Amino acid sequence: MNRFVPDMSDEPSVELNGVSLHYDTSDEILTDINVRLKPGSFTFLTGASGAGKSSLLKLLYLAHAPSQGEVRLFGLPTMTLSRKQLSALRRRIGVVFQDFRLLEHLSAFENVALPLRVSGKKEETYREEVVDLLRWVGLGERIHALPPAMSGGEQQRLSIARALINKPDLLIADEPTGNVDPEMGRRIFRLFVELNRRLNTTIIIATHDLGLIREFDAPVLQLQNGLMVHGHEEQAAR
Amino acid sequence: MSKPTPLLPESDAREAALFFVVAALCFLAVLATLTARGTYTAAEAWSAQVEGQMTVRVENTDRRGAEEAATAVRDLEGIKSASVLSEEELDRLLTPSFGPGGVPDGVPLPMLIAVETTLQSPATPDDINKVLEEAGFTAVTEAHADYAAEARRALGTLRIAAIGVVVLLAATAIAVIAFATHAALLARKDIVDVLHLAGAEDSFIARLFERRFWTLGLKAGAAGSVAALAVTAMVIFSAQSAGARSQLLPQLSLDFWDFAILAITPVAAGLAARVAAGGTVNHSLKAVL
């Protein structure tokens, strides 16, 4: 499937129906969440610390299963998929973490190539593509650098490149500007907007940077104590 | 194009400790196997040697009477040879009791006939006693195989014990590797999480750990085998040096099967490590979505 072709189906990219989450004996972290995100939509997820933003994102990038309710991605019910199908689904999702989660013993090139390598592709088939992407995020000169030798901004752009290399249908970013200066934060957001426009990638970004939310004027989902208090209606494509 | 960097970082101190433990377990397992095999082989050789041999003690007679008794025994069916032991032979047999000076003069020596039976339809001690009784002799016949049977029973128990030790060591090695893999998995959870979220299948992640631990098991097993070979060679060398006064030790040597055990151990250790690692990783990954 060519991922550059926008998904024209009516199926939402993300659909949460009555989703609740709690860990073992803990209190409920998310309560009765209902969200539908159309393909190609750009959405902010906001809320105070501890509101449940990261937990909601973990459900979306399939790190956790909901305690109750249903998570559907690209029309697929995630709870009934086999482990192989879940792995295949994860390859359609790019994730950018606040703490980058780069593999420190791998070079910038190898970190970006990781999703392709784990899917069994040979380096000769993706080398050019990875180098192009590194150039696009402004790391063309840092291909062989190891993450510990890179600045916070460079590491964040590297983690974005890794999230994008598979041309994901859904990009999830958890506080992507939390560890970079405001100017770098704006550059990263412009990168996301460009990606959304060029590839029609569905993007959901968790942030509490209200300045950026105002500047980029996109629909906002707001969580408060595990409840969706704003924007739970269907999000429209930009 | 350079070789890609391994997704799991190079081995750390924990793996060095595990290498030592697996090597030590393999060393002990190989040593236990070789010792059991060596002892059993020596005992088998000794048993085969004494099988069919008997000693007849002829009472209240002189050498001439003993020669007559030996002739009577020789005429019996199922007898290969029968000869009266000379004084020199008796001296040699009694050396452990009387020392190299031999039996002191005046000590009465029994008249002994060394008998060897045929392999097919051998004569029994009862047959010999009966024929000698009919010839007017009082004699007691002892089959050496009776002693060999006792030794065989003891060595059979030793073999079972050795197999038990090897199984226990192998199980310990597998348990240690499974524990170490679990610890390695926890220590590298960050890497496993990233691989998982990047879309790696469980089998892909398991293979990384399987490869790592297969190599570790192979190398540790080889180290253990080489150490066991060195110790065994030393034991054989010492045994052969002291061989002149020993009945069993000179028979110790390494045969094809001993070398096969030494060669197979690293592969077995590698496979055990690989299976333990794969099982642990797959089990751990199934606990997460």
Interface residues (C-beta under 8 A of the other chain):
Chain A: Y61 L62 A63 H64 A65 R83 K84 L86 S87 A88 R90 R91 V95 R101 L102 L103 H105 L106 S107 E110 L114 P115 R117 V118 S119 G120 E123 E124 R127 R162 N166
Chain B: M1 P4 T5 L7 P9 E10 D190 I191 D193 V194 L195 H196 L197 A198 G199 A200 E201 D202 F204 K286 V288 L289
